[in-house]
Amino acid sequence: MRRIIAILSGAIALGGQLYSQNESSVLLFDEKIFDFGAIEEKNGEVSHVFIFKNTGNTPVSIDEIVSGCGCTDSEFSEVPVAPGKKGKITITYNPLYRPGPFSKEIIVLSNSRKETNRVWIKGNVILFMHPVEEDYPYYFGEGLHLSLKVLAFGKIRQDECKRIKLRFSNETDSLMDLKFSVDGDNSDLKFSNPGKLSPRQRGEIYFYYNMSKKRHGGMAIFVYPVVNGKKLSQPLEATITGTD
């Protein structure tokens, strides 16, 4: 039986319940931590089997396995494990779009969810260079691909600041000078221009919007990419809604 073990909504409340439960004194795991080491994102999911023994005097069954991340799945049998016998749980980690080191706590619930065991998986995901269309789906011309075409800041109060990350890619075999030009006087929108990009270089910048004075209703700001001195015809649109 395969289950998604993510707890995203209500995580704080459930987390409090889990940590108030008793640690199981009868389920003994052969190992508490498993290190996958370096794993390639492009190779997809990796799995590890944790073995445990029922050291008690009565059968014990696993009720549920939970984790605070949607990147992990679990597989286990609900058949009770007899005293002195061994059981297993399988934990699967999905590295897709999760480059870099990771460490995930896995909580095993047993005895009608009254007791817990904790194990951990960790490792380091080696980045896979995805096709540009996956990560930078918007083509603006002159070899420039962007991850967004709308910078949706949403509702912002006076003196509040929000930021949005924009990823870019130079899909040419030549150097690219990339800048952004804002239409009109919109000093509340701040960013640092990327500048020189190497051939096939990918990167990211942050756009910040600081609501310096009280505004009501929606507004749009047009931000034009400028590639090698040429202002492109298609703009980014930054949308903001002023609120009290």
HELIX and SHEET records of a PDB file:
HELIX    1   1 ALA A   11  SER A   20  1                                  10    
HELIX    2   2 GLU A   41  ASN A   43  5                                   3    
HELIX    3   3 VAL A  132  ASP A  135  1                                   4    
SHEET    1   A 5 ARG A   2  ILE A   4  0                                        
SHEET    2   A 5 THR A  72  PHE A  76 -1                                        
SHEET    3   A 5 LYS A  86  TYR A  93 -1                                        
SHEET    4   A 5 VAL A  46  ASN A  54 -1                                        
SHEET    5   A 5 LEU A  27  PHE A  29 -1                                        
SHEET    1   B 3 ASN A  22  GLU A  23  0                                        
SHEET    2   B 3 GLU A 115  ILE A 126  1                                        
SHEET    3   B 3 ILE A  33  GLU A  40  1                                        
SHEET    1   C 4 ASN A  22  GLU A  23  0                                        
SHEET    2   C 4 GLU A 115  ILE A 126  1                                        
SHEET    3   C 4 GLY A 100  SER A 110 -1                                        
SHEET    4   C 4 ILE A  62  VAL A  66 -1                                        
SHEET    1   D 5 TYR A 138  GLY A 141  0                                        
SHEET    2   D 5 LEU A 144  LEU A 146 -1                                        
SHEET    3   D 5 CYS A 161  ASN A 170 -1                                        
SHEET    4   D 5 ARG A 202  ASN A 210 -1                                        
SHEET    5   D 5 LEU A 189  LYS A 190 -1                                        
SHEET    1   E 5 VAL A 150  ARG A 157  0                                        
SHEET    2   E 5 LEU A 236  THR A 243  1                                        
SHEET    3   E 5 GLY A 217  VAL A 227 -1                                        
SHEET    4   E 5 MET A 176  VAL A 182 -1                                        
SHEET    5   E 5 GLY A 195  LEU A 197 -1                                        
SHEET    1   F 4 VAL A 150  ARG A 157  0                                        
SHEET    2   F 4 LEU A 236  THR A 243  1                                        
SHEET    3   F 4 GLY A 217  VAL A 227 -1                                        
SHEET    4   F 4 LYS A 230  LYS A 231 -1                                        
END                                                                             
